[in-house]
């Protein structure tokens, strides 16, 4: 049997798949041996008959090699290339249109193509990297990101009352995009608690709330909420898939009560008793009453919607006098609708919608549970930012700091979106390589357990 397995595995070029193939074939042959023993064969005869029934090891190995190898994701890569080109052309037009009017917008849009290129290269690199390697170091990486966030609370650079950057070894690190990476890492962290019951659920909840609280204190309330909902969705999917062997309904109801009920109650108390800052209270009151100075951007967005054409420019000139602040970033979708018409805006919506649907399809069609949880985290970040940004640009939600994935200017958010897609593509690439379960323990941890 060992000789047969050796010959089979020699035909399979992907070394990562060897352990999975060996386990599957060995289980099958052991079952056949047990059946042969029940039929009166000796141990030697039973093993020889089981191996003989498996057929030629070379032919079996060649057939398995066709299945268990990395799968190229050319369709997704082509879609990402199309989105990158469209986004770069859009920002090229923006930089030419506002040249001489707004230096900040011109610089941001001019750098968009460079950021897209860097992001695309990083996406390809992560795509070729086995995501299970990232999972092995997920706790270390996530803890490091949390430590950088804590360092930002005491030594970060503040802009408009928000801590946005920290200096590390002479490099300026953007905190918000960095904290976004905690979400797919969270999917790998909770995978380590597979089968640990309620103790695993409690540990998973702690790993969820710590980065969210750090982000909330920066402060970025919206990003903290996006992270919280995304991580809670990943944990819910794990509970539904029976990772922890717990009472599913009770855990899910308790989890989402913490996610929505407690923050809602806290916000109500803070608003009623004056614990919110003045500008926060003004924004909330302005949106709820549809009035006030704090609601002027939403009012302007709604006025833009009333002037839209199906195709072509609405006639509005996007200059520093008659434009939204940073319209190449937070309000780029409004710019697209106003400048190119509803048809072009709808096409871009469809491109992003197709991308998000494909991301979740890759995640939930995985037989590998680790790939499912990490992919779900990536998909939630893209989906929530897409929905919130479009809701804001359409005047349906209060104005906050959101971005349109792959279209809003801003190097940090743009590059992080490409990294998230790299993780998704890596999950797709290795879908036929990894078994349903992957050992994500670090080699040193394995050694300690063995000792």
Secondary structure, 3 states (H helix, E strand, C coil): CHHHHHHHHHCCCCHHHHHHHHHHHHHHHHHHHHHHHHCCCCHHHHHHHHHHHCCCHHHHHHHHHHHCCCCCCHHHHHHHHHHHHHHHHHHHHHHHHCCCCCHHHHHHHHCHHHHHHHHHHHHHHHHHCCHHHHHHCHHHHHHHHHHHHHHHHHHCEEECCEEEEEEECCEEEEHHHHHHCHHHHHHHHHHCCCCCHHHHHHHHHHHHHHHHHHHHHCCCHHHHHHHHHHHHHHHHHHHHCCCCCCCHHHHHHHHHHHHHHHHHHHHHHHHHCCCCCHHHHHHHHHHHHCCCHHHHHHHHHHHHHCCCCCCCCCCCCCCCCCCCCCCCCCCHHHHHHHHHCHHHHHHHHHHHHHHHHHHHHHHHCCCCHHHHHHHHHHHHHHHHHHHHHHHHHCCCCCCCCCCCCCCCCCHHHHHHHHHHHHHHHHHHHCCCCCCCCCCCCCHHHHHHHHC
